[in-house]
């Protein structure tokens, strides 16, 4: 199946950025095809950028998309800063 024939030709970055508001761990797990447990572990260990609201972990779509892009291209952590933010 060619990419143009697939029902969702968007990149993962596009799919992340299409979300309005913060993403839940379950939504992030679905996007990356991993378990919620993996998402929570990466968030807790600081591997994946996240923030907490009470007991819930959430993910900013812009920050997560930039982090994903940095992971794809193997940028060192100092270069993974969110564009347009200090």
N, C-alpha and C positions, 0 to 999 in steps of 0.2 A: 504494500500500500504506500503510495506516495504521500508526502506531507500535505499536499494540496487536497488529497482525497480524504484525509482524516477529519473527523468531526470537530476537532479542536486544534487548529494549526498554531496556536499561540505558544510562545516559549514559556518556560517556567517563570521567568522574570515578568512577562506580560500577565501571566495568571496571578502572580503575587500582587502586582500593582493594580489589578482590576478590583481588588477588594477595597471596600469603603470601610474605614475604621480599622481597629486593631484585629489581628488574627488570633484565634485560639490555638492551643497546642494541637488539637484534633485537626483543624484546618491545615496547619503547617505539615502535620504528619501525612495528610492526604496529598498535599502538593508534592512532597518529596518521596512519597511511597515508602515511608518508614513507620515504625510504631510510635504511638504517643509517648511511650516510655523512653524511647531514644530522643525524642524532641525535648522532653522534660530533663533528661540527663544532660544533653548538650546545653540547654539553657542554664541549668544549675551550675555546670562546670565553666560557664562563660565562653563556650565554643560558639554558640549561636546567640546573636544579640536578642535580648528580651527585656521585659520589664514586668513588675508585679503590681497587681491591684488586689490588695488583701492577700488571700491565699491562692489567687489565680495568676497564672503566667500568661502574658500576652506579647504579641509581636507586631511592631510597627512595619507595615508593608514596604515603605521606602527603605528603611534601614535593612530589613531582611533581603530585599531585592539587591541592594548594593553589596551586602555580605555574600549573597549567593554568587553574584558576578565576580567578586574577589576570589571566592573558592574555585570557581571555574577556571580562572586565569592564573591561579597560584600566587596571588599577590601576598607579600608579607603583611602581618597584622597592621603595621603602621600605615600601609597604603590602603587599608580597607575602610578608612574613615568615610563617613557618609558625605557624598558630594554636597557642597553648599552649606555644610554645617561645620563648626569648629571641632 
